[in-house]
Amino acid sequence: MSQKVSAPVPAATDILEVRHVSVSYQDNGLGIFGKRKEQEVLHDVSFSVHRDEFFGLVGESGCGKSTLGRAILGLLPFSGTILVDGMAHKTAGREAFTRKIQAVFQDPMSALDPRKTIGFTMEEPLKVHHMGDKAARRAAVSRMLEQVGLDASYASRTPEELSGGQRQRVCIGAALLAEPELVIADECVSALDVSVGAQILNLFREIDAAKDFAMLFISHNLSVVYYLCDRIGVMYRGRIVELGTADDICLHPLHPYTKLLLHAIPDFSAKITGETDPKQEAEFETPREDPPGACCFYHRCPHAGPSCLAQPALRTISGEHACACVLAGTGREETP
């Protein structure tokens, strides 16, 4: 496996800023007669996506990745601040905000109207944003279909006539037609066959070379994120526990949870620095008591000690590499 080279990105060109964002859900407790409780699923999340970069957000199912994506899209209430190109959803207005940001979701069929043709669906964003007349819009749809590896004849077809990979290509094309500055791709290849998923990833790279847009790529697959993204944020239990370039995260991980993820991937397990002692691996899978207020990984971490009884903040270790672990950067990360 060759080492990935990440392009340098100016620090002052952020298209997305997420500042101290938290999201809570209402829990009905014992049912309709139970007392409603608030359960916080995102805890004080902060990060940024640079203009024109691909940023990966990775973590196991239920860690809050998709919840964060929906909050950024304005589909969920949240506390904190989310800015897209310096604009907040509430103050910018829906039309201006959606022109800046588009989404591609996991299930393409749920995003396509089965009663409408592909051409109608792809043309809709252009109509909403008053981009061109009818002839210009149809010409743009034809060009985009060819750009995503289909041809103009697909405009007259319906979603049920397409394969899963073709539907996802249509969704990508529809998202990019409005020329957004940020695309949120939420598990957009996880439901596809491996070969089709690889084609979609290559498609993103090809389109990125021709268009200027940034992407927040949400996935549970760290290998895919490493292949596609410039920087990566690792989430665990509603928090970002490590943040850095793709090489920082996948070849020089600092957080024990990141190392746990990488040890499950043969391509990385033999290459990362500071590998976990095999004798300690069982401790990852044997959760201990989780004291209130402790580090979110305390219950599974083989290095947990008294200093971990308070949740550590995400702090910069070097360059753009940050980690929420009290041992990170101390040289004691590998000490049992």
C-alpha positions in Angstrom: 0.0 0.0 0.0 1.6 3.3 -1.1 1.5 6.2 1.2 -1.1 8.8 0.4 0.0 12.3 -0.4 -2.4 15.0 0.9 -2.5 18.3 -0.9 -1.6 21.3 1.2 -4.7 23.4 2.0 -4.7 27.1 3.2 -5.9 27.3 6.8 -8.2 30.3 6.2 -10.4 28.9 3.5 -13.1 27.0 5.4 -16.3 26.2 3.6 -17.8 24.5 6.6 -17.4 25.5 10.3 -18.9 23.4 13.0 -18.5 25.0 16.5 -19.5 23.3 19.7 -22.5 21.5 18.2 -24.6 19.2 20.3 -27.8 17.3 19.4 -30.3 15.7 21.8 -33.2 13.4 21.1 -36.3 13.0 23.1 -36.6 9.6 24.7 -40.1 8.5 25.7 -38.8 6.3 28.4 -41.3 3.6 29.3 -43.8 4.5 26.5 -46.5 7.1 25.9 -47.1 7.4 29.7 -43.4 7.5 30.6 -41.5 10.6 31.5 -39.7 12.2 28.4 -36.0 12.4 28.8 -33.4 14.1 26.7 -30.5 11.9 25.4 -27.6 13.8 24.0 -26.1 12.0 20.9 -23.6 14.7 19.8 -21.4 16.2 22.4 -19.7 19.6 21.7 -18.4 18.7 18.2 -16.1 21.2 16.5 -14.2 20.9 13.2 -13.9 22.6 9.9 -13.8 21.5 6.2 -11.5 23.5 4.0 -12.6 24.8 0.7 -12.1 22.3 -2.1 -11.0 19.5 0.2 -12.5 16.0 0.8 -13.0 15.5 4.5 -13.9 12.1 5.9 -15.9 11.4 9.0 -15.5 7.8 10.2 -16.8 5.7 13.1 -18.9 2.7 14.0 -22.6 2.6 13.5 -24.5 4.7 16.1 -21.6 7.1 16.8 -23.5 10.1 15.5 -22.0 10.6 12.0 -25.3 10.7 10.2 -26.9 12.8 12.9 -24.1 15.4 12.4 -24.7 15.3 8.7 -28.4 16.0 9.1 -27.7 18.8 11.5 -25.4 20.4 9.0 -28.1 20.1 6.3 -30.6 21.9 8.6 -32.7 18.8 9.0 -32.3 18.5 12.8 -32.3 21.1 15.6 -29.0 21.6 17.4 -27.2 23.8 19.8 -23.9 25.5 18.7 -23.0 27.1 15.4 -22.9 25.6 11.9 -21.7 27.9 9.1 -21.5 27.1 5.4 -19.4 29.7 3.6 -19.9 32.0 6.6 -23.7 31.6 6.5 -26.0 30.0 9.1 -29.0 28.2 7.8 -31.5 30.3 9.8 -30.1 33.6 8.7 -29.2 32.8 5.1 -32.6 31.5 4.0 -33.4 28.0 2.7 -32.8 28.8 -1.0 -29.4 30.5 -0.5 -28.3 27.8 1.9 -29.3 24.9 -0.3 -27.5 26.5 -3.3 -24.3 26.2 -1.2 -24.8 22.7 0.1 -26.2 19.4 -1.4 -26.4 15.8 -0.2 -26.0 12.3 -1.5 -27.5 9.6 0.7 -27.1 5.9 1.2 -30.3 4.7 -0.5 -30.6 6.4 -4.0 -34.1 5.0 -4.5 -35.4 6.9 -1.5 -34.1 10.1 -3.1 -35.7 9.5 -6.5 -39.4 9.9 -7.3 -40.4 6.6 -8.9 -43.1 8.4 -10.9 -40.8 10.9 -12.5 -38.2 10.5 -15.2 -34.5 10.9 -14.4 -34.4 14.1 -16.5 -37.3 15.6 -14.5 -35.6 14.8 -11.2 -32.2 16.1 -12.2 -33.7 19.3 -13.7 -35.6 20.1 -10.5 -32.6 21.8 -8.6 -32.0 24.1 -11.6 -35.7 25.1 -11.6 -35.6 25.8 -7.9 -32.6 28.0 -8.2 -33.8 29.7 -11.4 -30.8 28.5 -13.4 -31.3 28.9 -17.1 -34.3 28.4 -19.4 -35.8 25.1 -20.3 -33.4 24.4 -23.2 -30.4 25.3 -21.1 -31.5 23.1 -18.2 -32.1 20.1 -20.4 -28.7 20.6 -22.0 -27.1 20.8 -18.6 -28.8 17.5 -17.5 -27.5 15.8 -20.7 -23.9 17.0 -20.0 -24.1 15.9 -16.4 -25.4 12.4 -17.3 -22.4 11.9 -19.5 -20.1 13.3 -16.8 -21.4 10.7 -14.3 -20.8 7.9 -16.8 -24.3 7.6 -18.3 -25.7 9.1 -21.5 -28.4 11.5 -22.5 -30.9 8.7 -23.2 -31.2 8.0 -19.4 -33.1 11.3 -19.0 -36.2 9.6 -20.3 -36.0 6.5 -18.0 -37.5 6.0 -14.6 -35.6 5.0 -11.5 -36.9 1.4 -11.6 -35.2 0.9 -15.0 -31.8 1.6 -13.5 -29.4 -0.4 -11.3 -28.4 0.7 -7.8 -25.1 2.1 -9.1 -26.8 3.9 -11.9 -29.3 5.5 -9.5 -26.5 6.6 -7.3 -24.8 8.2 -10.3 -28.0 10.1 -11.0 -28.2 11.3 -7.4 -24.6 12.5 -7.6 -25.3 14.3 -10.8 -28.5 15.9 -9.4 -26.5 17.1 -6.4 -23.8 18.7 -8.5 -26.0 20.3 -11.1 -26.8 23.3 -8.8 -23.0 23.8 -8.5 -22.8 23.6 -4.7 -19.7 24.5 -2.8 -20.2 21.6 -0.3 -21.5 18.1 -0.9 -22.4 15.8 2.1 -22.1 12.1 1.1 -23.6 9.9 3.8 -22.7 6.3 3.4 -23.3 6.7 -0.3 -21.4 3.5 -1.4 -22.1 1.2 1.5 -25.2 -0.3 -0.1 -23.4 -0.9 -3.4 -21.4 -3.9 -4.6 -17.7 -3.5 -4.0 -16.9 -3.0 -7.7 -19.7 -0.5 -8.2 -18.7 1.4 -5.0 -15.1 1.7 -6.4 -16.5 3.1 -9.6 -18.5 5.8 -7.6 -15.4 6.7 -5.6 -13.4 7.1 -8.8 -16.2 9.2 -10.2 -15.9 11.6 -7.2 -12.2 12.0 -7.9 -12.8 12.6 -11.6 -15.5 15.2 -11.0 -13.4 16.9 -8.3 -10.7 17.4 -10.9 -13.2 19.3 -13.1 -15.3 21.1 -10.6 -14.5 23.1 -7.4 -16.4 21.7 -4.5 -15.7 20.3 -1.0 -17.1 17.1 0.3 -17.9 15.8 3.8 -17.7 12.0 3.2 -19.4 10.0 6.0 -18.6 6.4 6.2 -17.9 3.5 8.6 -15.2 2.2 6.2 -11.8 3.7 7.1 -10.1 2.1 4.0 -12.6 3.9 1.7 -12.2 7.2 3.6 -8.4 7.0 3.4 -8.6 6.4 -0.4 -10.8 9.4 -1.1 -10.2 12.0 1.6 -7.5 14.6 2.4 -8.3 14.8 6.1 -10.2 12.6 8.5 -12.2 13.0 11.7 -12.8 9.9 13.9 -16.0 9.8 15.9 -16.9 7.7 18.9 -20.0 8.0 21.1 -20.9 11.4 19.7 -17.5 13.0 19.9 -14.6 13.6 17.6 -11.7 11.8 19.2 -9.0 12.3 16.6 -8.6 14.6 13.7 -5.8 15.0 11.1 -4.6 14.3 7.6 -5.3 10.9 6.0 -1.7 9.8 6.7 -1.9 11.1 10.3 -4.9 9.1 11.1 -4.2 5.9 9.2 -0.4 5.6 9.5 0.3 7.5 12.7 -2.8 7.1 14.9 -2.8 8.4 18.5 -6.2 7.6 19.9 -6.7 3.9 21.1 -10.1 3.8 19.3 -8.5 4.8 16.0 -5.9 2.1 16.5 -8.7 -0.4 17.2 -10.4 0.5 13.9 -7.1 0.2 12.0 -6.2 -3.2 13.5 -9.3 -4.6 11.8 -7.9 -3.6 8.4 -5.0 -5.9 7.1 -3.6 -3.2 4.8 -3.1 -0.9 7.8 -2.5 -3.2 10.8 1.1 -4.0 9.8 2.0 -0.4 8.8 0.7 1.9 11.5 3.1 3.2 14.1 2.6 2.4 17.8 0.6 -0.9 17.3 -1.4 -2.2 20.2 0.0 -5.0 22.2 -1.9 -8.2 21.1 -2.2 -9.2 24.7 -4.2 -6.0 25.3 -6.7 -6.5 22.4 -9.1 -8.6 24.6 -9.5 -5.5 26.8 -11.0 -3.6 23.9 -13.8 -6.1 23.7 -14.4 -6.4 27.5 -16.0 -3.2 28.6 -15.4 -2.1 32.2 -17.5 0.2 34.4 -18.0 3.6 32.7 -17.8 6.3 35.4 -20.0 9.4 34.8 -18.0 12.2 33.1 -15.0 9.9 32.2 -13.4 9.8 28.8 -15.9 8.4 26.3 -13.5 5.5 25.6 -12.7 4.8 29.2 -14.8 1.6 29.3 -12.8 -0.1 26.6 -9.4 1.5 26.7 -6.5 -0.7 27.9 -4.5 2.4 29.0 -7.3 4.0 31.1 -6.2 5.4 34.4 -7.1 8.1 37.0 -6.3 10.9 34.6 -9.0 9.6 32.2 -11.9 10.1 34.7 -12.6 13.5 33.0 -13.4 13.8 29.3 -10.3 15.2 27.6 -10.7 18.0 25.1 -9.6 17.6 21.5 -6.2 19.2 21.4 -3.6 19.8 18.7 -0.6 17.4 19.0 1.3 18.6 15.8 0.3 20.4 12.6 -3.3 19.5 11.9 -3.2 16.4 14.0 -5.4 16.6 17.1 -6.5 14.0 19.6 -8.8 13.7 22.6 -6.6 11.5 24.8 -4.6 12.6 27.8 -1.7 10.3 26.8 -1.5 11.5 23.2 1.8 13.2 22.5 3.3 12.2 25.8 5.1 9.1 24.6 3.1 7.0 27.0 0.4 5.9 24.6 1.8 2.4 24.4 2.3 1.9 28.1 -0.1 -0.7 29.5 
